[in-house]
Amino acid sequence: MEKQLPSPVRILMYMLKWLVVTAILGVFMGSLSAFFLNSLTFVTDIRLAHPWLFYLLPVSGALFAYLYAYHGGLSSRGNNLVIDQGNGGEEKIPLRLIPLTLFGTITTHLFGGSVGREGTAVQMGGALADNIAHLFRLDKAEREILVISGISAGFSSVFGTPLAGTLFGLEVLAIG
């Protein structure tokens, strides 16, 4: 039996769905990244003006260790959770990963700790994308595509390098 091609209306609706979903992801991820980068600049200025804040770094570390241990759930898996879900994992990435990662990184910078931006951005992008995928009831394959897109969006938005973000997403797909 010959397989029928989808109608132009179905194709158009599918494209429209992806346009809406990815636009929402882009707007929210861009806003999160802008907030994140501006916050890092702000807290770095505060830390430079008040060097004594460095002594509070262990307190901040203990606080976030407690938050991850007792309130983080799957969030404690961090980048591994996000990358696993982009490669066919079945677990939902909890939305709480975003504030835990975001404010954990910001406070670490405030108190003089050394953490990179890429891990935070990847986790925020993946968590945001996964929750949008669940909101729009995307199927498993579409969810994986959106999670990888969120990872790429996060990576590229904090570094201002769209091509590098795209390649990073492809690397996650290829290597895992």
N, C-alpha and C positions, 0 to 999 in steps of 0.2 A: 504494500500500500504506500502511496506517495504521501510524504509529509507536507502539510500545507504551511505556507509562510505566514507569519503573524501579519495581521492587518496593519495598515499605516496608522490607524488610530491607536492600536495597542502599543506600537513602537513609540509613537509620540507621547503617550501617557507614561510609558516606562522612562523615557528621556526626561520628561517633566518631573517625575518622582525623584530621579537622581539629581536633577538641577536643584530642587528644593532641599533635599537632604544634604547635599554637599555645600550649598549656600549657608544653611544653618550651621553646619560644622565649621565652615570657614569664618563666619562672623563670630561665633562663640570662641573658637580657638584663637583667632586674631585678638579678640578682646582680652582673653585670659593671658596671652603672651605679652600684650602691651602692659597689662596690670603687673605681671610678673617682672618684666624688665624695668619698668619705672619704679617698682618697689625695691628691686635690688639696688638701683642707683640711690634711692632715698635712704635705705638702711646702711649702705656703704658710707654715705656722707655722715650719717649719725655716728657710725662706729669710728670713723676717722677723727671726728670731733671729741669723742669720748672713749679713749683707749681702755679705760677700766672695764668696759663692757666685755672684754675678752675673758675676764674671770668668771663670767656667768655662762660661758659656753657649756660646761658640764651640766649645769642645771637645765639648760635648754635641751641638751642631749637626753637627759634622764626623762624630761617631760615628754618628748616625742617618742622615746622608747616605750614609755608607759602607754601613750595614746595608741601606738601601733599594736602593742601586745594585747591590750584590753578592749580596744574599740576599733581596731583596724581590720579585723577579719582577714579576708584574702588580700587586702591592701598591703600587708606585710611582705608579699611576694614581689611587689614593685615591678620593675622592668620585665622580669621573667613572666609574670602573669600576663602583662600586656602583649608581649611577643608570642607567648603560647596561644593566646586567643586570636591573634592575627594569623596563626598557622593552624587553625582548625580546632582550637580548644573549645570546650563546652561550657566553661564557667563564665558567669557574668562578671564583668569588671565593676566593682562597687564604685558608685559615684563619690563616695567619701575619700577615694584615693586622691581626687583633685585637691581638696583643701589640706589633707595631710601632707601631701608632697609639696604643694605650693607654699604653705606656711612653714613647713619644716625647713625648706630651703631658704626662705626669706629670713627666718630667725637664726639659722646657722650663719648666714652672711652677717646679720646684725651683730652677732657675738664673736665674729672673727673666724669662724670655721671655713673650711675649704670644701666646697661642693660645686659640682658642675651644673650647667644649665640644661644640658642635653637630656639627662635622665628625667628631670622634672618635666621638661617639655614633652618627651615621649610618653610618659605616664599620663600627663594631663590629656594629651591628644587621643591616646588610646582609650582612656576611660570615658572621655566625652563622646567619642565616636561609638563606642559600644552601647552607651546608654541611649544615644540617638537611634541606633539600629534597633534596640528593643522598643523604643517609643514608636517607631514607624513599622514595627513588626517585620523587619527584613528577614529573609531566609538565611540559612547558614552561610552560603557562599557570598551573599550580598553583605552580610555582617562582617565576614573576614575582609572583604574589599574595603569596607568603610573603616574598620579598625586600622588596617594598613594605611589608609588615607589619613586617618587621624594622627597616626605616628609620624607620617611624613609631614603633615601640616604643623605639628608641634615642633619637630626638628627644624624645619625650614623657617618657621616664624621667629624663633628665638635667635637664629643666626642670620636671618635675612638672606638665605641662600635657597631659593626654590628648587634648583636643580639638584643640589646636595640632598635636600629632603626627599626628593623623588628617588634618587639613587639609594638612599638609606632605606626607604620603604621596600624597594626591590631587593636589597640585601637581606632584609628581615624575611622576605618571602623565600629567597633562595637558600639562605643558610639557617634561618630560624633562630 
